[in-house]
Amino acid sequence: MRYILGIDTANRFGSVALAVDGSASGWGTLDPAEHSSGLSRASAHLLRERDLTLRDLSGIAVSQGPGSFTGLRIGLAWAKGACFGLPAKLTLVSTHEANAYRHRFAPGPIATVLQGERGQVQASLWSAGTQPGSLWGPERISEEDLADALRKAAGPKNAAISVAAPDLKPEIRELLEEAGFVLLDGRPGDRADSMPPTAAAVAELGDRNLLAGRVEDLADAAPSYGRAPNARKPSS
């Protein structure tokens, strides 16, 4: 059997999941303050429930970003450390692709929207279905232009656009809802979502990556932040 551990720390609420032969079979969630302290504990619990250890893993799949600076670094650093000296291989999954895949059976097309720098978001458009396909993006656009940009990208035949945006600011969510878009994720902090968490999508997509030979070098693998850090060196 192929056991792939999926890790998502790109979002405010993180998660871990285990895929067995390509299908997620269990998962756990991480609260905002638990990305660092809870990742090892949640992963060990997930494996222990199935009498597995890290040595039984075929690979570890990690959300590459865009997303939280601290969260992305924590997830990738943990995965690199776990893969070092073990048979498990490392693969990375785009946060946009993972969010689209998580909602792949929603009415399409599916827009994935991630919060960017001040006044900006990063958006992509995907076809719905078993394996969502990229239709447009990712593109950086201003928050006020988001609705128009998504409609233009979808074209005149696609009036109904579903939006996967787990960490989008409430005011931007409200603008999209007022404009007639269908918001697929709950509001930030809402834990009532009954769907498997994003890490389940990361694990299943990671399994496909590894079967296709898309393996990352442990020394070179790096997050894709999607924006400049908030803390910057002062200009001289």
N, CA, C and O of each residue as an XYZ file, in Angstrom:
944
protein
N       0.833     -1.198      0.000
C       0.000      0.000      0.000
C       0.870      1.251      0.000
O       1.975      1.250      0.542
N       0.361      2.318     -0.613
C       1.038      3.614     -0.597
C       0.395      4.480      0.481
O      -0.812      4.718      0.468
N       1.216      4.943      1.405
C       0.740      5.827      2.464
C       1.374      7.198      2.244
O       2.597      7.340      2.261
N       0.524      8.206      2.036
C       0.997      9.571      1.820
C       0.424     10.466      2.910
O      -0.792     10.542      3.083
N       1.293     11.137      3.636
C       0.862     12.099      4.643
C       0.744     13.467      3.988
O       1.698     13.957      3.384
N      -0.417     14.076      4.109
C      -0.646     15.418      3.569
C      -0.635     16.447      4.677
O      -1.220     16.233      5.739
N       0.032     17.566      4.432
C       0.148     18.637      5.424
C      -0.283     19.951      4.801
O       0.228     20.340      3.750
N      -1.209     20.631      5.433
C      -1.602     21.976      4.998
C      -1.435     22.945      6.166
O      -2.208     22.922      7.124
N      -0.422     23.791      6.071
C      -0.251     24.860      7.052
C      -0.256     26.215      6.351
O       0.189     27.214      6.916
N      -0.763     26.243      5.117
C      -0.838     27.501      4.366
C      -1.977     28.370      4.867
O      -1.919     29.596      4.782
N      -3.016     27.726      5.390
C      -4.202     28.436      5.831
C      -4.167     28.701      7.338
O      -3.370     28.112      8.069
N      -5.034     29.586      7.778
C      -5.090     29.934      9.203
C      -5.389     28.697     10.036
O      -4.756     28.479     11.070
N      -6.341     27.891      9.601
C      -6.611     26.617     10.253
C      -5.899     25.542      9.446
O      -6.257     25.293      8.294
N      -4.896     24.902     10.037
C      -4.133     23.881      9.345
C      -4.770     22.515      9.481
O      -5.778     22.347     10.168
N      -4.162     21.531      8.809
C      -4.694     20.169      8.881
C      -3.640     19.173      8.418
O      -2.678     19.530      7.737
N      -3.843     17.923      8.801
C      -3.025     16.807      8.331
C      -3.985     15.711      7.886
O      -5.100     15.602      8.396
N      -3.541     14.901      6.930
C      -4.386     13.820      6.430
C      -3.510     12.690      5.934
O      -2.339     12.893      5.613
N      -4.079     11.505      5.874
C      -3.377     10.329      5.372
C      -4.148      9.759      4.193
O      -5.331      9.440      4.307
N      -3.464      9.634      3.052
C      -4.048      8.998      1.879
C      -3.490      7.593      1.747
O      -2.280      7.390      1.841
N      -4.364      6.627      1.530
C      -3.972      5.234      1.339
C      -4.310      4.848     -0.096
O      -5.478      4.823     -0.483
N      -3.284      4.548     -0.876
C      -3.459      4.230     -2.295
C      -4.288      5.289     -3.009
O      -5.145      4.974     -3.836
N      -4.023      6.538     -2.681
C      -4.625      7.643     -3.416
C      -5.900      8.215     -2.848
O      -6.400      9.209     -3.375
N      -6.457      7.631     -1.790
C      -7.705      8.124     -1.196
C      -7.487      8.491      0.260
O      -6.965      7.691      1.038
N      -7.884      9.695      0.627
C      -7.744     10.137      2.013
C      -8.621      9.282      2.916
O      -9.815      9.121      2.665
N      -8.020      8.734      3.969
C      -8.761      7.836      4.849
C      -8.853      8.339      6.277
O      -9.518      7.719      7.107
N      -8.199      9.453      6.578
C      -8.266     10.020      7.922
C      -7.570     11.363      7.944
O      -6.692     11.633      7.124
N      -7.967     12.206      8.888
C      -7.399     13.538      8.963
C      -7.590     14.141     10.347
O      -8.355     13.639     11.170
N      -6.881     15.216     10.574
C      -7.003     15.976     11.815
C      -6.781     17.448     11.517
O      -6.208     17.790     10.483
N      -7.222     18.313     12.399
C      -7.118     19.750     12.179
C      -6.171     20.388     13.188
O      -5.916     19.846     14.263
N      -5.661     21.555     12.810
C      -4.749     22.332     13.647
C      -5.324     23.725     13.834
O      -5.641     24.397     12.853
N      -5.464     24.164     15.059
C      -5.914     25.525     15.327
C      -4.815     26.519     14.959
O      -3.660     26.121     14.809
N      -5.150     27.808     14.809
C      -4.160     28.798     14.369
C      -2.875     28.805     15.188
O      -1.801     29.031     14.630
N      -2.950     28.567     16.476
C      -1.745     28.603     17.307
C      -1.038     27.257     17.386
O      -0.050     27.124     18.110
N      -1.527     26.252     16.652
C      -1.002     24.893     16.773
C      -0.162     24.440     15.584
O       0.259     23.284     15.549
N       0.092     25.297     14.625
C       0.818     24.851     13.440
C       2.177     24.261     13.818
O       2.594     23.245     13.263
N       2.850     24.893     14.749
C       4.164     24.403     15.157
C       4.057     23.315     16.218
O       4.631     22.237     16.067
N       3.328     23.596     17.284
C       3.283     22.664     18.413
C       2.428     21.434     18.126
O       2.665     20.375     18.705
N       1.444     21.554     17.247
C       0.514     20.450     17.062
C       0.775     19.554     15.877
O       0.166     18.489     15.772
N       1.674     19.953     14.966
C       1.867     19.187     13.739
C       2.399     17.785     14.010
O       1.871     16.807     13.481
N       3.436     17.684     14.830
C       3.986     16.361     15.150
C       2.961     15.500     15.873
O       2.807     14.316     15.572
N       2.265     16.102     16.828
C       1.288     15.342     17.617
C       0.143     14.829     16.734
O      -0.254     13.668     16.834
N      -0.382     15.707     15.867
C      -1.504     15.306     15.009
C      -1.078     14.236     14.008
O      -1.840     13.309     13.733
N       0.131     14.354     13.463
C       0.623     13.371     12.497
C       0.838     12.017     13.168
O       0.469     10.981     12.615
N       1.437     12.027     14.359
C       1.682     10.781     15.083
C       0.371     10.085     15.433
O       0.258      8.864     15.328
N      -0.617     10.875     15.851
C      -1.924     10.305     16.194
C      -2.569      9.660     14.979
O      -3.146      8.576     15.076
N      -2.471     10.324     13.840
C      -3.066      9.820     12.608
C      -2.428      8.491     12.202
O      -3.121      7.563     11.786
N      -1.113      8.408     12.325
C      -0.414      7.179     11.962
C      -0.651      6.072     12.995
O      -0.841      4.907     12.646
N      -0.635      6.458     14.260
C      -0.786      5.466     15.332
C      -2.146      4.774     15.258
O      -2.254      3.594     15.594
N      -3.186      5.492     14.824
C      -4.516      4.889     14.698
C      -4.518      3.707     13.730
O      -5.374      2.825     13.810
N      -3.541      3.702     12.810
C      -3.471      2.628     11.802
C      -2.250      1.740     12.006
O      -1.854      0.995     11.110
N      -1.658      1.830     13.197
C      -0.465      1.038     13.531
C       0.663      1.298     12.541
O       1.354      0.372     12.116
N       0.845      2.570     12.177
C       1.884      2.973     11.247
C       2.864      3.911     11.945
O       2.559      4.483     12.992
N       4.045      4.058     11.346
C       5.019      5.049     11.781
C       5.473      5.826     10.554
O       5.058      5.524      9.434
N       6.314      6.815     10.760
C       6.834      7.596      9.637
C       7.574      6.709      8.632
O       7.593      7.011      7.439
N       8.173      5.634      9.098
C       8.922      4.750      8.207
C       8.015      4.004      7.239
O       8.493      3.469      6.238
N       6.725      3.958      7.515
C       5.785      3.284      6.617
C       5.318      4.191      5.480
O       4.676      3.726      4.538
N       5.638      5.483      5.566
C       5.155      6.429      4.558
C       5.927      6.285      3.253
O       7.148      6.132      3.246
N       5.185      6.337      2.148
C       5.815      6.411      0.828
C       6.217      7.841      0.509
O       7.180      8.077     -0.221
N       5.478      8.790      1.060
C       5.802     10.183      0.792
C       5.066     11.134      1.710
O       4.121     10.753      2.401
N       5.516     12.379      1.705
C       4.862     13.454      2.438
C       4.583     14.576      1.443
O       5.487     15.050      0.756
N       3.340     14.987      1.376
C       2.918     16.073      0.490
C       2.609     17.299      1.331
O       1.929     17.205      2.353
N       3.108     18.444      0.903
C       2.957     19.679      1.676
C       2.375     20.767      0.790
O       2.749     20.898     -0.376
N       1.455     21.550      1.352
C       0.949     22.710      0.621
C       2.092     23.707      0.465
O       2.689     24.147      1.447
N       2.384     24.052     -0.783
C       3.533     24.904     -1.092
C       3.227     26.379     -0.929
O       4.145     27.179     -0.749
N       1.973     26.755     -0.988
C       1.583     28.149     -0.971
C       0.961     28.518     -2.301
O       0.841     27.691     -3.204
N       0.572     29.771     -2.402
C       0.719     30.888     -1.471
C      -0.054     30.670     -0.165
O      -0.992     29.877     -0.082
N       0.393     31.415      0.844
C      -0.245     31.308      2.138
C       0.558     32.008      3.206
O       1.414     32.843      2.914
N       0.277     31.662      4.447
C       0.921     32.257      5.603
C       2.425     32.017      5.575
O       2.866     30.884      5.380
N       3.220     33.074      5.769
C       4.678     32.934      5.788
C       5.110     31.934      6.844
O       5.834     30.983      6.550
N       4.667     32.149      8.072
C       5.086     31.283      9.167
C       4.564     29.871      8.970
O       5.300     28.903      9.161
N       3.305     29.748      8.593
C       2.710     28.435      8.407
C       3.410     27.618      7.332
O       3.683     26.435      7.533
N       3.704     28.237      6.194
C       4.368     27.521      5.109
C       5.751     27.040      5.520
O       6.149     25.919      5.206
N       6.479     27.898      6.225
C       7.825     27.506      6.666
C       7.759     26.344      7.646
O       8.571     25.421      7.577
N       6.788     26.390      8.564
C       6.656     25.323      9.561
C       6.349     23.992      8.874
O       7.000     22.986      9.157
N       5.370     23.979      7.981
C       4.975     22.744      7.332
C       6.087     22.130      6.508
O       6.325     20.925      6.587
N       6.775     22.948      5.713
C       7.822     22.416      4.853
C       9.039     21.979      5.662
O       9.637     20.944      5.367
N       9.413     22.757      6.681
C      10.560     22.379      7.505
C      10.303     21.053      8.213
O      11.192     20.205      8.294
N       9.086     20.877      8.726
C       8.751     19.626      9.406
C       8.827     18.454      8.433
O       9.368     17.401      8.768
N       8.286     18.635      7.230
C       8.279     17.564      6.235
C       9.694     17.207      5.796
O      10.016     16.031      5.633
N      10.539     18.218      5.605
C      11.929     17.946      5.224
C      12.632     17.133      6.308
O      13.339     16.168      6.015
N      12.428     17.533      7.560
C      13.054     16.809      8.653
C      12.567     15.375      8.742
O      13.343     14.464      9.034
N      11.259     15.172      8.485
C      10.714     13.821      8.560
C      11.223     12.951      7.413
O      11.470     11.760      7.598
N      11.380     13.545      6.231
C      11.829     12.776      5.061
C      13.322     12.454      5.113
O      13.776     11.482      4.509
N      14.073     13.268      5.830
C      15.525     13.068      5.854
C      15.870     11.718      6.481
O      15.516     11.444      7.628
N      16.554     10.895      5.727
C      16.972      9.592      6.229
C      15.897      8.530      6.188
O      16.120      7.410      6.647
N      14.715      8.861      5.639
C      13.628      7.893      5.544
C      13.337      7.572      4.071
O      13.745      8.323      3.185
N      12.645      6.479      3.808
C      12.266      6.177      2.420
C      11.268      7.179      1.837
O      11.168      7.302      0.616
N      10.537      7.888      2.680
C       9.491      8.799      2.217
C      10.060      9.902      1.330
O      11.106     10.479      1.630
N       9.356     10.187      0.233
C       9.730     11.239     -0.690
C       8.882     12.481     -0.426
O       7.762     12.384      0.076
N       9.425     13.642     -0.767
C       8.734     14.915     -0.557
C       8.157     15.421     -1.873
O       8.832     15.400     -2.902
N       6.906     15.875     -1.839
C       6.303     16.530     -2.992
C       5.507     17.738     -2.517
O       5.028     17.765     -1.383
N       5.366     18.730     -3.380
C       4.683     19.972     -3.032
C       3.427     20.132     -3.875
O       3.386     19.727     -5.037
N       2.402     20.731     -3.271
C       1.119     20.929     -3.935
C       0.721     22.389     -3.808
O       0.734     22.940     -2.707
N       0.371     23.014     -4.905
C      -0.084     24.401     -4.891
C      -1.332     24.554     -4.026
O      -2.240     23.725     -4.086
N      -1.373     25.611     -3.227
C      -2.559     25.875     -2.411
C      -3.775     26.128     -3.286
O      -4.883     25.714     -2.944
N      -3.579     26.807     -4.416
C      -4.694     27.023     -5.346
C      -5.259     25.686     -5.815
O      -6.472     25.474     -5.783
N      -4.378     24.783     -6.250
C      -4.846     23.493     -6.762
C      -5.527     22.684     -5.669
O      -6.551     22.046     -5.914
N      -4.965     22.707     -4.462
C      -5.567     21.952     -3.357
C      -6.960     22.469     -3.029
O      -7.872     21.677     -2.793
N      -7.137     23.794     -3.011
C      -8.454     24.359     -2.708
C      -9.461     24.035     -3.803
O     -10.626     23.757     -3.518
N      -9.011     24.072     -5.066
C      -9.909     23.718     -6.165
C     -10.289     22.235     -6.098
O     -11.449     21.873     -6.293
N      -9.307     21.393     -5.825
C      -9.553     19.953     -5.763
C     -10.479     19.608     -4.597
O     -11.327     18.723     -4.714
N     -10.319     20.292     -3.498
C     -11.191     20.025     -2.342
C     -12.659     20.249     -2.704
O     -13.539     19.543     -2.211
N     -12.916     21.222     -3.557
C     -14.295     21.558     -3.937
C     -14.600     21.142     -5.375
O     -15.420     21.768     -6.046
N     -13.939     20.087     -5.842
C     -13.993     19.733     -7.263
C     -15.383     19.379     -7.780
O     -15.628     19.450     -8.985
N     -16.292     19.001     -6.892
C     -17.632     18.625     -7.331
C     -18.640     19.750     -7.145
O     -19.845     19.541     -7.286
N     -18.147     20.945     -6.828
C     -19.031     22.108     -6.742
C     -19.434     22.549     -8.152
O     -18.769     22.198     -9.127
N     -20.529     23.321     -8.260
C     -20.871     23.862     -9.584
C     -19.717     24.699    -10.111
O     -19.226     25.595     -9.424
N     -19.292     24.410    -11.319
C     -18.119     25.105    -11.863
C     -18.498     26.310    -12.678
O     -19.674     26.533    -12.965
N     -17.501     27.093    -13.054
C     -16.088     26.949    -12.695
C     -15.824     27.340    -11.240
O     -16.660     27.962    -10.585
N     -14.637     26.958    -10.751
C     -14.268     27.216     -9.359
C     -13.138     28.235     -9.325
O     -12.090     28.034     -9.938
N     -13.357     29.327     -8.606
C     -12.310     30.324     -8.396
C     -11.648     30.068     -7.052
O     -12.330     29.860     -6.048
N     -10.326     30.085     -7.032
C      -9.588     29.999     -5.771
C      -8.981     31.370     -5.513
O      -8.256     31.907     -6.350
N      -9.280     31.924     -4.360
C      -8.851     33.290     -4.036
C      -8.092     33.277     -2.717
O      -8.604     32.814     -1.698
N      -6.874     33.787     -2.745
C      -6.020     33.844     -1.563
C      -5.679     35.284     -1.255
O      -5.381     36.068     -2.156
N      -5.723     35.634      0.032
C      -5.405     36.995      0.436
C      -3.961     37.319      0.105
O      -3.066     36.519      0.376
N      -3.724     38.496     -0.484
C      -2.379     38.900     -0.865
C      -1.891     40.076     -0.054
O      -2.242     40.236      1.114
N      -1.063     40.908     -0.699
C      -0.583     42.101     -0.026
C      -1.722     43.079      0.180
O      -2.840     42.844     -0.279
N      -1.447     44.156      0.856
C      -2.503     45.100      1.206
C      -3.278     45.535     -0.037
O      -2.713     46.049     -1.002
N      -4.592     45.312      0.022
C      -5.447     45.729     -1.082
C      -5.439     44.810     -2.281
O      -6.042     45.126     -3.306
N      -4.758     43.663     -2.171
C      -4.672     42.743     -3.293
C      -5.044     41.322     -2.882
O      -4.963     40.953     -1.710
N      -5.454     40.538     -3.876
C      -5.665     39.102     -3.705
C      -4.964     38.399     -4.863
O      -4.590     39.027     -5.853
N      -4.794     37.090     -4.722
C      -4.294     36.275     -5.826
C      -5.391     35.285     -6.177
O      -5.892     34.571     -5.308
N      -5.763     35.242     -7.450
C      -6.910     34.437     -7.859
C      -6.568     33.538     -9.036
O      -5.743     33.877     -9.885
N      -7.229     32.374     -9.063
C      -7.139     31.430    -10.178
C      -8.534     30.915    -10.486
O      -9.432     30.983     -9.648
N      -8.705     30.403    -11.688
C      -9.989     29.827    -12.093
C      -9.740     28.407    -12.588
O      -8.796     28.145    -13.333
N     -10.617     27.491    -12.152
C     -10.449     26.069    -12.446
C     -11.754     25.476    -12.960
O     -12.842     25.916    -12.587
N     -11.628     24.471    -13.823
C     -12.795     23.696    -14.220
C     -13.144     22.729    -13.101
O     -12.256     22.255    -12.393
N     -14.421     22.433    -12.937
C     -14.858     21.472    -11.926
C     -14.748     20.059    -12.489
O     -14.668     19.864    -13.702
N     -14.746     19.070    -11.583
C     -14.679     17.684    -12.020
C     -13.667     16.906    -11.218
O     -13.034     17.444    -10.310
N     -13.513     15.628    -11.553
C     -12.630     14.739    -10.799
C     -11.213     15.281    -10.695
O     -10.577     15.165     -9.647
N     -10.713     15.875    -11.779
C      -9.391     16.491    -11.767
C      -9.518     17.912    -12.302
O      -9.465     18.113    -13.515
N      -9.687     18.913    -11.418
C      -9.854     20.287    -11.891
C      -8.692     20.724    -12.778
O      -7.530     20.429    -12.498
N      -9.028     21.424    -13.840
C      -8.008     21.935    -14.749
C      -7.889     23.438    -14.637
O      -8.888     24.129    -14.441
N      -6.685     23.949    -14.759
C      -6.455     25.391    -14.651
C      -6.990     26.100    -15.891
O      -6.634     25.747    -17.015
N      -7.845     27.100    -15.685
C      -8.410     27.887    -16.769
C      -7.781     29.275    -16.875
O      -7.723     29.865    -17.954
N      -7.307     29.787    -15.726
C      -6.779     31.163    -15.702
C      -6.050     31.377    -14.383
O      -6.465     30.880    -13.336
N      -4.944     32.134    -14.459
C      -4.223     32.495    -13.254
C      -3.160     31.491    -12.858
O      -2.879     30.541    -13.589
N      -2.565     31.717    -11.676
C      -2.936     32.751    -10.693
C      -2.478     34.143    -11.102
O      -1.409     34.327    -11.684
N      -3.329     35.121    -10.776
C      -3.068     36.520    -11.080
C      -3.269     37.360     -9.823
O      -4.168     37.106     -9.021
N      -2.408     38.369     -9.671
C      -2.600     39.332     -8.585
C      -3.497     40.453     -9.089
O      -3.225     41.070    -10.119
N      -4.561     40.705     -8.352
C      -5.490     41.767     -8.734
C      -5.947     42.493     -7.472
O      -5.834     41.971     -6.363
N      -6.455     43.683     -7.659
C      -6.921     44.458     -6.507
C      -8.233     43.871     -5.991
O      -8.996     43.264     -6.742
N      -8.475     44.061     -4.715
C      -9.690     43.526     -4.111
C     -10.945     44.060     -4.783
O     -11.909     43.319     -4.980
N     -10.940     45.344     -5.139
C     -12.141     45.927     -5.742
C     -12.384     45.432     -7.164
O     -13.508     45.510     -7.659
N     -11.336     44.921     -7.834
C     -11.486     44.424     -9.207
C     -11.725     42.918     -9.261
O     -11.854     42.358    -10.350
N     -11.786     42.253     -8.113
C     -11.838     40.803     -8.084
C     -13.054     40.247     -8.819
O     -12.908     39.384     -9.684
N     -14.240     40.724     -8.490
C     -15.455     40.179     -9.096
C     -15.435     40.333    -10.610
O     -15.746     39.386    -11.333
N     -15.073     41.512    -11.094
C     -15.043     41.738    -12.540
C     -13.992     40.868    -13.218
O     -14.226     40.354    -14.312
N     -12.832     40.699    -12.577
C     -11.765     39.890    -13.163
C     -12.183     38.426    -13.278
O     -11.875     37.773    -14.274
N     -12.877     37.908    -12.271
C     -13.326     36.524    -12.321
C     -14.380     36.329    -13.400
O     -14.351     35.330    -14.119
N     -15.303     37.262    -13.520
C     -16.329     37.153    -14.569
C     -15.697     37.208    -15.960
O     -16.085     36.455    -16.853
N     -14.737     38.089    -16.136
C     -14.061     38.199    -17.428
C     -13.305     36.915    -17.749
O     -13.332     36.452    -18.889
N     -12.630     36.334    -16.756
C     -11.874     35.110    -16.975
C     -12.792     33.933    -17.301
O     -12.436     33.068    -18.102
N     -13.980     33.899    -16.677
C     -14.917     32.795    -16.901
C     -15.590     32.886    -18.253
O     -15.945     31.858    -18.831
N     -15.777     34.089    -18.774
C     -16.421     34.246    -20.062
C     -17.929     34.346    -19.935
O     -18.479     34.072    -18.869
N     -18.608     34.738    -21.014
C     -20.054     34.996    -20.954
C     -20.904     33.761    -20.692
O     -22.025     33.891    -20.202
N     -20.403     32.555    -21.006
C     -21.220     31.355    -20.835
C     -21.212     30.832    -19.407
O     -22.019     29.968    -19.064
N     -20.324     31.337    -18.576
C     -20.192     30.834    -17.203
C     -20.647     31.905    -16.214
O     -19.829     32.638    -15.659
N     -21.958     31.985    -16.002
C     -22.488     33.025    -15.124
C     -22.277     32.685    -13.651
O     -22.012     33.580    -12.849
N     -22.391     31.405    -13.277
C     -22.301     30.997    -11.875
C     -20.885     30.538    -11.552
O     -20.419     29.530    -12.084
N     -20.209     31.267    -10.689
C     -18.837     30.934    -10.299
C     -18.825     30.615     -8.810
O     -19.298     31.403     -7.991
N     -18.282     29.453     -8.469
C     -18.104     29.085     -7.070
C     -16.719     29.543     -6.632
O     -15.765     29.470     -7.407
N     -16.604     30.015     -5.388
C     -15.355     30.592     -4.901
C     -14.871     29.840     -3.670
O     -15.578     29.744     -2.667
N     -13.644     29.303     -3.763
C     -12.978     28.680     -2.614
C     -11.992     29.703     -2.063
O     -11.002     30.035     -2.714
N     -12.266     30.195     -0.870
C     -11.445     31.269     -0.289
C     -11.454     31.138      1.224
O     -12.148     31.897      1.901
N     -10.690     30.181      1.776
C     -10.786     29.882      3.211
C     -10.381     31.014      4.141
O     -10.914     31.112      5.246
N      -9.448     31.878      3.723
C      -8.947     32.910      4.632
C      -9.227     34.329      4.132
O      -8.578     35.280      4.568
N     -10.178     34.471      3.233
C     -10.454     35.789      2.664
C     -11.101     36.702      3.699
O     -11.903     36.257      4.521
N     -10.744     37.984      3.649
C     -11.283     38.950      4.609
C     -12.806     39.016      4.517
O     -13.354     38.907      3.420
N     -13.501     39.191      5.639
C     -14.968     39.203      5.639
C     -15.556     40.233      4.691
O     -16.564     39.958      4.039
N     -14.953     41.410      4.598
C     -15.534     42.435      3.721
C     -15.447     42.060      2.250
O     -16.317     42.437      1.465
N     -14.398     41.315      1.863
C     -14.277     40.870      0.471
C     -15.270     39.744      0.202
O     -15.865     39.675     -0.873
N     -15.441     38.871      1.176
C     -16.445     37.812      1.056
C     -17.834     38.415      0.842
O     -18.599     37.948     -0.001
N     -18.148     39.451      1.610
C     -19.460     40.081      1.500
C     -19.666     40.702      0.122
O     -20.758     40.620     -0.441
N     -18.621     41.321     -0.420
C     -18.718     41.907     -1.760
C     -18.993     40.829     -2.806
O     -19.801     41.032     -3.713
N     -18.315     39.675     -2.680
C     -18.528     38.590     -3.632
C     -19.935     38.008     -3.505
O     -20.584     37.711     -4.508
N     -20.399     37.848     -2.270
C     -21.740     37.312     -2.060
C     -22.794     38.259     -2.619
O     -23.767     37.817     -3.229
N     -22.605     39.557     -2.413
C     -23.545     40.546     -2.946
C     -23.537     40.563     -4.468
O     -24.539     40.905     -5.096
N     -22.394     40.191     -5.064
C     -22.269     40.169     -6.519
C     -22.777     38.861     -7.116
O     -22.732     38.685     -8.334
N     -23.260     37.936     -6.280
C     -23.863     36.707     -6.782
C     -22.957     35.502     -6.849
O     -23.350     34.478     -7.407
N     -21.745     35.586     -6.297
C     -20.850     34.440     -6.287
C     -21.245     33.490     -5.152
O     -21.797     33.915     -4.136
N     -20.955     32.201     -5.342
C     -21.233     31.189     -4.320
C     -19.951     30.941     -3.529
O     -18.967     30.464     -4.093
N     -19.947     31.254     -2.242
C     -18.778     31.048     -1.384
C     -18.810     29.623     -0.834
O     -19.772     29.221     -0.180
N     -17.751     28.872     -1.108
C     -17.714     27.453     -0.757
C     -17.208     27.191      0.647
O     -17.591     26.193      1.257
N     -16.365     28.050      1.170
C     -15.801     27.860      2.510
C     -16.564     28.696      3.516
O     -17.125     29.739      3.179
N     -16.582     28.227      4.767
C     -17.175     29.022      5.827
C     -16.364     30.278      6.079
O     -15.263     30.435      5.552
N     -16.907     31.155      6.874
C     -16.165     32.374      7.221
C     -14.958     32.023      8.084
O     -14.988     31.014      8.788
N     -13.893     32.830      8.050
C     -12.702     32.537      8.839
C     -13.048     32.234     10.299
O     -13.754     33.006     10.948
N     -12.553     31.123     10.801
C     -12.834     30.721     12.173
C     -14.007     29.780     12.312
O     -14.224     29.223     13.389
N     -14.786     29.585     11.226
C     -15.941     28.700     11.275
C     -15.480     27.256     11.121
O     -14.923     26.904     10.081
N     -15.695     26.410     12.125
C     -15.244     25.018     12.085
C     -16.404     24.060     11.787
O     -16.284     22.860     12.037
N     -17.519     24.566     11.261
C     -18.688     23.717     11.031
C     -18.630     22.983      9.694
O     -19.548     22.229      9.371
N     -17.573     23.187      8.911
C     -17.445     22.559      7.606
C     -17.350     21.044      7.775
O     -16.492     20.554      8.508
N     -18.231     20.301      7.099
C     -18.253     18.842      7.234
C     -17.357     18.149      6.214
O     -17.181     16.933      6.282
N     -16.794     18.886      5.282
C     -15.932     18.287      4.266
C     -14.567     17.933      4.848
O     -14.148     18.518      5.847
N     -13.870     16.975      4.229
C     -12.477     16.721      4.650
C     -11.663     18.001      4.507
O     -11.912     18.780      3.587
N     -10.695     18.240      5.395
C      -9.923     19.482      5.336
C      -8.997     19.506      4.122
O      -8.876     18.520      3.395
N      -8.348     20.651      3.921
C      -7.499     20.830      2.748
C      -6.368     19.817      2.689
O      -5.956     19.425      1.597
N      -5.858     19.384      3.831
C      -4.773     18.397      3.838
C      -5.172     17.102      3.151
O      -4.310     16.404      2.616
N      -6.463     16.761      3.153
C      -6.915     15.555      2.450
C      -6.696     15.712      0.952
O      -6.271     14.774      0.278
N      -6.988     16.906      0.434
C      -6.731     17.185     -0.982
C      -5.234     17.167     -1.266
O      -4.800     16.645     -2.293
N      -4.443     17.738     -0.354
C      -2.987     17.754     -0.521
C      -2.446     16.327     -0.571
O      -1.576     16.022     -1.386
N      -2.957     15.452      0.297
C      -2.489     14.069      0.330
C      -2.818     13.331     -0.965
O      -1.973     12.622     -1.512
N      -4.054     13.499     -1.456
C      -4.445     12.797     -2.678
C      -3.701     13.339     -3.893
O      -3.256     12.567     -4.743
N      -3.563     14.658     -3.983
C      -2.794     15.236     -5.084
C      -1.320     14.873     -4.969
O      -0.648     14.662     -5.978
N      -0.820     14.801     -3.746
C       0.560     14.390     -3.541
C       0.809     12.971     -4.006
O       1.871     12.673     -4.553
N      -0.157     12.095     -3.797
C      -0.030     10.723     -4.277
C       0.102     10.714     -5.800
O       0.918      9.973     -6.349
N      -0.693     11.530     -6.478
C      -0.607     11.610     -7.943
C       0.749     12.162     -8.374
O       1.349     11.684     -9.337
N       1.217     13.167     -7.653
C       2.537     13.730     -7.974
C       3.624     12.672     -7.910
O       4.444     12.550     -8.820
N       3.620     11.906     -6.823
C       4.685     10.922     -6.627
C       4.592      9.801     -7.653
O       5.621      9.306     -8.114
N       3.386      9.390     -8.018
C       3.238      8.378     -9.054
C       3.768      8.890    -10.397
O       4.254      8.115    -11.220
N       3.664     10.215    -10.605
C       4.160     10.812    -11.838
C       5.640     11.176    -11.762
O       6.203     11.712    -12.716
N       6.268     10.881    -10.619
C       7.693     11.148    -10.474
C       8.046     12.561    -10.080
O       9.205     12.960    -10.200
N       7.065     13.342     -9.606
C       7.333     14.726     -9.206
C       7.774     14.756     -7.744
O       6.967     14.935     -6.832
N       9.062     14.578     -7.555
C       9.681     14.505     -6.226
C      10.571     15.726     -6.038
O      11.286     16.123     -6.957
N      10.528     16.321     -4.851
C      11.319     17.518     -4.552
C      12.652     17.151     -3.913
O      12.746     16.192     -3.146
N      13.671     17.921     -4.238
C      14.952     17.801     -3.564
C      14.838     18.444     -2.180
O      14.363     19.573     -2.057
N      15.267     17.740     -1.153
C      15.092     18.245      0.206
C      15.841     19.547      0.439
O      15.404     20.372      1.241
N      16.957     19.747     -0.246
C      17.734     20.970     -0.046
C      17.129     22.161     -0.770
O      17.234     23.292     -0.296
N      16.494     21.921     -1.917
C      16.034     23.025     -2.759
C      14.556     23.367     -2.596
O      14.142     24.464     -2.970
N      13.760     22.471     -2.056
C      12.319     22.716     -1.944
C      12.053     23.970     -1.119
O      12.616     24.148     -0.039
N      11.185     24.838     -1.643
C      10.918     26.116     -0.976
C       9.449     26.484     -1.121
O       8.807     26.104     -2.100
N       8.910     27.226     -0.149
C       7.516     27.675     -0.262
C       7.355     28.698     -1.373
O       8.320     29.319     -1.817
N       6.121     28.857     -1.810
C       5.757     29.928     -2.742
C       4.831     30.870     -1.982
O       3.633     30.615     -1.853
N       5.405     31.963     -1.480
C       4.637     32.830     -0.583
C       3.565     33.631     -1.308
O       2.504     33.894     -0.743
N       3.826     34.020     -2.541
C       2.832     34.752     -3.309
C       2.772     36.235     -3.040
O       2.007     36.953     -3.683
N       3.573     36.708     -2.091
C       3.607     38.137     -1.782
C       4.861     38.433     -0.977
O       5.506     37.524     -0.456
N       5.196     39.700     -0.881
C       6.364     40.099     -0.100
C       6.037     40.024      1.388
O       4.876     40.191      1.762
N       7.029     39.777      2.253
C       6.760     39.706      3.692
C       6.342     41.056      4.249
O       6.721     42.103      3.724
N       5.555     41.020      5.322
C       5.141     42.274      5.974
C       6.311     42.972      6.618
O       6.380     44.201      6.616
N       7.246     42.196      7.177
C       8.430     42.785      7.807
C       9.556     42.844      6.782
O       9.963     41.816      6.240
N      10.055     44.042      6.519
C      11.091     44.216      5.502
C      12.229     45.067      6.060
O      12.038     45.882      6.962
N      13.419     44.855      5.496
C      14.546     45.653      5.900
C      14.339     47.105      5.484
O      13.865     47.365      4.378
N      14.685     48.049      6.347
C      14.529     49.457      5.941
C      15.467     49.796      4.810
O      16.604     49.325      4.763
N      14.978     50.624      3.892
C      15.820     51.023      2.756
C      16.894     51.978      3.227
O      16.650     52.821      4.090
N      18.094     51.848      2.658
C      19.221     52.675      3.079
C      19.226     53.991      2.326
O      20.105     54.824      2.545
